[in-house]
């Protein structure tokens, strides 16, 4: 992990997390900000359900309505994220707060 980049939580419309992640990746490439924005993560786990006596495996989101972004916050990246369709803002509002390293390591271990 790059030491200048930190993990932030962005709030999205519930159910649009994947679409927001794809849109963010496209915008990052279009604005050539790949150096400042790293990984976009939507933590999920596999859940086995029984439907009509058949097992079905589906992905369940740990945090519906949220996505994690590994990024270096500056004016360009902040407004790129904020102005992406489906994003309602950063967790923490204007004073966005980076996730502590211990928490992100635990999350990365769960999804890996």
C-alpha positions in Angstrom: 0.0 0.0 0.0 1.2 3.5 -0.9 1.9 5.5 2.3 0.4 8.7 0.8 -2.8 7.1 0.0 -5.4 6.4 2.7 -8.7 4.6 2.8 -11.9 6.6 2.8 -15.5 5.6 2.9 -17.9 7.1 0.4 -21.6 7.0 0.7 -23.6 5.8 -2.4 -27.1 5.1 -3.3 -27.9 1.7 -1.9 -27.8 -0.9 -4.6 -25.6 1.2 -6.9 -22.3 0.4 -5.3 -20.9 -1.5 -8.3 -22.2 1.0 -10.8 -20.5 3.8 -8.8 -17.2 1.9 -8.6 -17.3 1.4 -12.4 -18.1 5.0 -13.0 -15.3 6.1 -10.7 -12.8 4.0 -12.5 -13.9 5.4 -15.9 -13.7 9.0 -14.6 -10.3 8.4 -13.0 -8.9 7.2 -16.3 -10.5 10.0 -18.2 -9.1 12.7 -15.9 -5.7 10.8 -15.7 -5.8 10.6 -11.9 -4.6 7.0 -11.6 -1.6 8.1 -9.5 -3.9 9.7 -6.8 -6.7 7.1 -6.7 -5.8 3.4 -6.1 -8.2 0.6 -5.4 -12.0 0.9 -5.0 -13.4 -1.8 -2.8 -17.0 -3.0 -2.1 -16.5 -5.7 0.6 -18.8 -8.7 0.0 -19.1 -12.3 1.2 -20.6 -15.4 -0.3 -23.9 -16.5 1.3 -25.6 -19.8 0.6 -29.4 -19.6 0.4 -32.0 -22.3 -0.2 -34.6 -21.4 -2.8 -37.1 -24.0 -4.0 -34.9 -26.7 -2.4 -31.8 -25.6 -4.4 -28.7 -24.0 -2.9 -27.8 -20.7 -4.4 -24.7 -18.7 -3.7 -25.0 -15.0 -3.8 -22.8 -12.1 -2.8 -23.9 -10.1 0.3 -22.4 -6.6 0.9 -20.9 -6.0 4.3 -21.8 -2.3 4.0 -24.7 -1.6 1.7 -24.6 1.9 0.4 -20.9 2.4 1.0 -17.7 1.9 -1.0 -14.1 2.1 0.2 -11.6 4.1 -1.8 -7.8 4.1 -1.5 -6.8 7.6 -2.5 -4.7 10.7 -1.9 -7.2 13.5 -1.1 -6.6 16.7 -3.0 -8.9 19.2 -4.6 -9.1 17.3 -7.9 -9.7 13.8 -6.4 -12.2 15.1 -3.8 -14.4 16.8 -6.4 -14.0 13.9 -8.9 -15.5 11.6 -6.2 -18.2 14.0 -5.0 -19.4 14.8 -8.6 -19.7 11.2 -9.6 -23.3 10.1 -10.2 -24.6 8.0 -7.4 -22.2 9.3 -4.8 -23.8 11.3 -2.0 -20.6 12.2 -0.2 -17.7 11.1 2.1 -18.4 9.5 5.4 -17.7 12.3 7.9 -19.0 15.0 5.5 -16.7 17.9 4.6 -14.2 16.8 7.2 -13.7 13.3 5.7 -11.8 11.0 7.9 -9.4 8.2 6.8 -9.9 4.7 8.1 -7.4 3.6 10.7 -4.8 1.1 9.3 -5.9 -1.6 11.8 -9.5 -1.5 10.6 -8.6 -1.6 6.9 -6.3 -4.5 7.4 -9.1 -6.4 9.1 -11.4 -5.7 6.3 -8.9 -6.6 3.6 -8.3 -9.9 5.4 -12.0 -10.6 5.4 -12.5 -10.1 1.7 -9.2 -11.7 0.6 
